[in-house]
Amino acid sequence: MSDLEMPPAEVHIDERLVRALLRSQFPDLAKLPIGSSHEGWVNVTIRIGGDLAVRLPRRRLGAALTATELDWIPRVGAAWTFPTPRALHVGEPNERYPWRWSIVPWLEGKSAYEAPLSADGARELGAALAQVHQPAPADAPVNPFRSRPLADRAERLDLRLEALEVEHGDTIRAHVARELFQAGAREAPGPLTWTHLDIHGNNILTRDGHLAGLLDWGDAAVGDPASDLGQALVLVGRANFGELTRAYAKAGGAAATDGAMSESARKRIEAEAVAYAALLGGVDQEDHAAAGWAALVELGVVDPTPPPP
């Protein structure tokens, strides 16, 4: 078992709680039917009516991350043209529930783990990331892990690789991972911009292969755009990553130079991909682990000859 397991909820969230919160703070929405529920690592999202959802942190950490979603993203993303669930209403803590919460648009679609992006969808994600990667103000949030330069994260990669080696043995080519990572770490970081910093299959919704939603902005912060692009490489694979980066460069993405990705950007992107794939590969959740493993195979970090355990 990995130590990267979904942490337990610190509050009990159910239909009764949602009804009570709506009645006390948004009574005009209190009679809407309550639909499906999705529990993530830090939030629970529950559909209400046909086109809305209630989003509630399930842990104190989630409540802290929610501040970015509630205070920054509505301003930063006001002009974004891609679908994302920006808060329409913000609920306040009370005697029943201890943290701020929100009502957001319900976006219809499937997880990209279940229904992967097509080449068209990859292009749409690339264009969306180009919109995200805009200059961030001096007081923008800083992610304590992923906003840091690659060189400052080498130790965390080593720990993840060691854990994978314990579990999978000689199948893991740790030296390949370290070489790719160090090649990117030796490059000067790209221009610091807004970044999403958690581009994985459960945060991407698809419909018929197209991008239907970019979710969960709690980790969003200032960072090197290569971070998001490396995570996107893990998500879409090499086959569609060229389509993604061409659309990204065409849309004026900050990591591109003269309409193309530079050699420096390519190295930083691959380093970020190695780091993120190693993280996902150690998560005790089948869809994350499978995505991380597949990316490590593509990056040459895993010997593809023996089957994964």
C-alpha positions as CSV (number, residue, x, y, z in Angstrom):
1,M,0.0,0.0,0.0
2,S,1.2,3.5,-0.8
3,D,1.3,6.2,1.8
4,L,-0.4,8.5,-0.7
5,E,-3.9,7.3,0.2
6,M,-7.1,9.5,0.2
7,P,-7.2,11.2,3.6
8,P,-10.3,10.7,5.7
9,A,-13.0,13.4,5.7
10,E,-13.0,15.7,8.8
11,V,-16.7,16.6,8.4
12,H,-19.7,14.5,7.4
13,I,-21.3,15.8,4.2
14,D,-24.6,14.5,3.1
15,E,-27.9,15.6,1.6
16,R,-29.3,16.7,5.0
17,L,-26.4,19.1,5.4
18,V,-26.7,20.5,1.9
19,R,-30.4,21.1,2.4
20,A,-29.8,22.9,5.7
21,L,-27.1,25.1,4.2
22,L,-29.3,26.0,1.2
23,R,-32.3,26.7,3.4
24,S,-30.4,29.0,5.7
25,Q,-28.3,30.9,3.1
26,F,-29.8,30.4,-0.4
27,P,-33.5,29.6,0.2
28,D,-34.4,30.2,-3.4
29,L,-32.3,27.1,-4.3
30,A,-33.3,25.0,-1.3
31,K,-36.1,23.1,-3.2
32,L,-33.9,22.0,-6.1
33,P,-33.5,18.2,-6.4
34,I,-30.2,16.8,-5.1
35,G,-28.4,14.6,-7.5
36,S,-25.1,12.8,-7.8
37,S,-22.2,13.3,-5.5
38,H,-18.4,13.2,-6.2
39,E,-15.9,13.0,-3.3
40,G,-12.4,14.1,-4.1
41,W,-9.3,14.4,-1.9
42,V,-10.3,17.8,-0.5
43,N,-13.8,18.6,-1.7
44,V,-17.2,17.0,-2.1
45,T,-19.3,18.2,-5.1
46,I,-23.0,17.5,-5.1
47,R,-25.3,18.3,-8.0
48,I,-28.4,20.4,-7.3
49,G,-31.1,20.9,-10.0
50,G,-30.1,20.6,-13.6
51,D,-27.2,23.0,-13.9
52,L,-25.7,23.8,-10.4
53,A,-23.6,22.0,-7.8
54,V,-22.7,22.6,-4.2
55,R,-19.0,22.3,-3.5
56,L,-17.9,21.8,0.1
57,P,-14.4,21.2,1.5
58,R,-14.2,17.9,3.4
59,R,-11.0,18.8,5.3
60,R,-9.4,21.9,6.9
61,L,-6.7,21.8,4.2
62,G,-9.4,21.9,1.5
63,A,-10.9,24.9,3.2
64,A,-7.6,26.7,2.9
65,L,-7.2,25.8,-0.7
66,T,-10.8,26.9,-1.4
67,A,-9.7,30.5,-0.8
68,T,-7.9,30.5,-4.1
69,E,-10.9,29.2,-5.9
70,L,-13.3,31.7,-4.2
71,D,-11.1,34.8,-4.1
72,W,-8.8,34.6,-7.0
73,I,-10.2,32.5,-9.9
74,P,-13.4,34.6,-10.4
75,R,-11.2,37.6,-11.1
76,V,-8.3,35.9,-12.9
77,G,-10.6,33.8,-15.0
78,A,-13.3,36.3,-15.9
79,A,-12.3,36.3,-19.5
80,W,-11.5,32.6,-19.9
81,T,-13.5,31.0,-22.7
82,F,-13.1,27.3,-21.7
83,P,-15.6,25.7,-19.3
84,T,-14.6,25.8,-15.6
85,P,-16.8,25.9,-12.5
86,R,-16.2,29.4,-11.2
87,A,-18.2,30.2,-8.0
88,L,-21.6,31.8,-8.6
89,H,-22.4,32.1,-4.9
90,V,-20.3,31.8,-1.8
91,G,-21.7,30.3,1.4
92,E,-20.4,31.2,4.9
93,P,-19.6,28.9,7.8
94,N,-22.2,28.4,10.5
95,E,-23.0,26.1,13.4
96,R,-23.6,23.2,11.0
97,Y,-20.5,23.6,8.8
98,P,-17.2,25.2,9.7
99,W,-15.9,26.6,6.4
100,R,-16.8,28.7,3.4
101,W,-18.4,26.7,0.5
102,S,-19.7,27.5,-2.9
103,I,-22.4,27.0,-5.5
104,V,-20.9,26.4,-9.0
105,P,-22.1,25.5,-12.5
106,W,-22.6,21.8,-13.0
107,L,-20.4,20.8,-16.0
108,E,-21.6,17.7,-17.8
109,G,-18.9,15.2,-18.9
110,K,-16.8,12.2,-17.9
111,S,-13.4,12.0,-16.3
112,A,-10.6,12.0,-18.8
113,Y,-9.4,8.8,-17.1
114,E,-12.7,7.2,-18.2
115,A,-13.0,9.0,-21.5
116,P,-9.6,10.4,-22.7
117,L,-9.2,13.6,-24.7
118,S,-9.0,13.2,-28.5
119,A,-6.5,15.1,-30.6
120,D,-9.2,17.9,-30.8
121,G,-9.6,17.8,-27.1
122,A,-5.8,18.0,-26.5
123,R,-5.7,21.1,-28.8
124,E,-8.6,22.6,-26.7
125,L,-6.7,21.9,-23.5
126,G,-3.6,23.5,-25.0
127,A,-5.5,26.7,-25.9
128,A,-7.1,26.7,-22.4
129,L,-3.7,26.6,-20.7
130,A,-2.5,29.4,-22.9
131,Q,-5.3,31.5,-21.4
132,V,-4.4,30.4,-17.8
133,H,-0.7,31.3,-18.2
134,Q,-1.0,35.0,-17.8
135,P,1.2,37.2,-15.6
136,A,0.3,36.8,-11.9
137,P,0.4,39.8,-9.4
138,A,3.0,40.0,-6.7
139,D,0.5,38.8,-4.0
140,A,-0.7,35.8,-6.0
141,P,-0.7,32.5,-4.0
142,V,2.4,30.3,-3.9
143,N,2.1,26.6,-3.9
144,P,4.5,25.3,-1.3
145,F,5.6,22.4,-3.5
146,R,4.9,23.0,-7.2
147,S,5.7,26.7,-7.3
148,R,9.3,25.9,-6.4
149,P,12.0,25.6,-9.0
150,L,12.7,22.1,-10.3
151,A,16.1,22.0,-8.6
152,D,14.4,22.5,-5.2
153,R,12.3,19.4,-5.8
154,A,14.9,16.8,-6.6
155,E,14.7,15.2,-3.1
156,R,11.0,14.6,-3.3
157,L,11.5,12.9,-6.7
158,D,14.2,10.7,-5.2
159,L,11.8,9.6,-2.4
160,R,9.1,8.7,-4.9
161,L,11.4,6.8,-7.1
162,E,12.7,4.9,-4.1
163,A,9.2,4.0,-3.1
164,L,8.4,2.8,-6.7
165,E,11.6,0.7,-6.6
166,V,10.6,-1.0,-3.4
167,E,7.2,-1.9,-5.0
168,H,8.3,-2.7,-8.5
169,G,12.0,-3.6,-8.3
170,D,14.3,-3.5,-11.3
171,T,11.4,-2.5,-13.6
172,I,12.0,1.1,-12.5
173,R,14.9,2.8,-14.3
174,A,15.5,5.5,-11.7
175,H,18.6,6.7,-13.4
176,V,16.6,7.6,-16.5
177,A,14.1,9.6,-14.4
178,R,16.9,11.5,-12.6
179,E,18.6,12.3,-15.9
180,L,15.4,13.7,-17.5
181,F,14.7,15.6,-14.3
182,Q,18.2,17.1,-13.9
183,A,18.2,18.1,-17.6
184,G,15.2,20.3,-16.9
185,A,16.4,21.5,-13.6
186,R,19.6,22.8,-15.2
187,E,17.5,25.1,-17.4
188,A,16.5,28.6,-16.3
189,P,12.8,28.6,-15.2
190,G,10.3,30.0,-17.6
191,P,8.3,33.2,-17.0
192,L,6.3,33.0,-13.8
193,T,2.5,33.0,-14.5
194,W,-0.7,31.7,-13.1
195,T,-0.7,27.9,-13.3
196,H,-3.3,25.3,-12.4
197,L,-0.7,22.8,-11.0
198,D,-3.0,19.7,-10.8
199,I,-3.7,18.6,-14.4
200,H,-4.8,15.0,-14.0
201,G,-7.7,12.9,-15.4
202,N,-10.1,13.5,-12.6
203,N,-9.7,17.3,-13.0
204,I,-10.5,17.2,-16.7
205,L,-14.0,16.6,-18.0
206,T,-14.6,15.4,-21.6
207,R,-17.5,15.0,-23.9
208,D,-17.0,13.0,-27.1
209,G,-13.3,13.5,-26.8
210,H,-13.6,17.3,-26.4
211,L,-12.7,19.4,-23.4
212,A,-15.8,19.8,-21.3
213,G,-14.3,21.3,-18.1
214,L,-11.0,22.1,-16.3
215,L,-11.8,21.6,-12.6
216,D,-10.4,22.0,-9.1
217,W,-8.4,25.2,-8.8
218,G,-7.4,24.8,-5.2
219,D,-3.7,24.3,-6.0
220,A,-3.6,27.1,-8.6
221,A,-0.7,29.5,-7.9
222,V,2.2,31.3,-9.5
223,G,4.6,29.0,-11.3
224,D,6.5,28.0,-14.4
225,P,4.0,27.2,-17.2
226,A,6.1,24.1,-17.9
227,S,4.6,22.6,-14.7
228,D,1.1,22.5,-16.3
229,L,2.5,21.3,-19.6
230,G,4.4,18.5,-18.0
231,Q,1.3,17.3,-16.2
232,A,-0.6,17.6,-19.5
233,L,2.0,15.4,-21.2
234,V,1.3,12.7,-18.5
235,L,-2.5,13.1,-19.2
236,V,-2.6,13.0,-23.0
237,G,0.5,11.0,-23.8
238,R,3.1,11.8,-26.5
239,A,0.7,11.0,-29.4
240,N,-1.5,14.0,-28.6
241,F,1.0,16.2,-26.8
242,G,2.3,17.7,-30.1
243,E,-1.3,18.7,-30.9
244,L,-1.6,20.3,-27.5
245,T,1.6,22.3,-27.7
246,R,1.0,23.5,-31.2
247,A,-2.4,24.9,-30.1
248,Y,-0.8,26.3,-27.0
249,A,1.9,28.1,-29.0
250,K,-0.7,29.3,-31.6
251,A,-2.8,30.8,-28.8
252,G,0.3,32.7,-27.4
253,G,1.1,30.5,-24.4
254,A,3.8,32.0,-22.2
255,A,6.0,28.9,-22.4
256,A,6.3,29.2,-26.2
257,T,8.8,31.3,-28.1
258,D,8.1,32.6,-31.6
259,G,5.2,30.2,-31.9
260,A,7.0,27.1,-30.9
261,M,8.3,25.3,-27.8
262,S,12.0,25.9,-27.2
263,E,14.5,23.2,-26.3
264,S,14.7,24.7,-22.8
265,A,10.9,24.5,-22.4
266,R,10.9,20.9,-23.7
267,K,13.4,19.8,-21.1
268,R,11.5,21.5,-18.3
269,I,8.3,20.0,-19.5
270,E,9.8,16.5,-19.5
271,A,11.2,17.0,-16.1
272,E,7.8,18.1,-14.7
273,A,6.2,15.1,-16.4
274,V,8.7,12.7,-14.7
275,A,8.0,14.3,-11.3
276,Y,4.2,14.2,-11.8
277,A,4.1,10.7,-13.2
278,A,6.2,9.4,-10.3
279,L,3.7,11.1,-7.9
280,L,0.7,9.6,-9.6
281,G,2.3,6.2,-9.9
282,G,2.6,6.0,-6.1
283,V,-1.0,7.1,-5.3
284,D,-3.2,4.4,-3.8
285,Q,-6.0,5.0,-6.4
286,E,-6.2,2.8,-9.5
287,D,-6.8,5.5,-12.1
288,H,-4.1,7.8,-10.9
289,A,-1.6,4.9,-10.5
290,A,-2.4,3.6,-14.0
291,A,-1.9,7.0,-15.6
292,G,1.4,7.6,-13.8
293,W,2.6,4.1,-14.8
294,A,1.7,4.6,-18.4
295,A,3.5,7.9,-18.5
296,L,6.6,6.4,-16.9
297,V,6.7,3.8,-19.6
298,E,6.4,6.4,-22.3
299,L,9.2,8.5,-20.7
300,G,11.5,5.4,-20.6
301,V,11.5,5.2,-16.8
302,V,9.7,1.9,-16.6
303,D,10.9,-1.2,-18.5
304,P,7.8,-2.1,-20.5
305,T,8.8,-5.8,-21.0
306,P,7.4,-7.2,-17.7
307,P,3.8,-6.4,-17.0
308,P,3.0,-4.1,-14.1
309,P,2.0,-5.9,-10.9
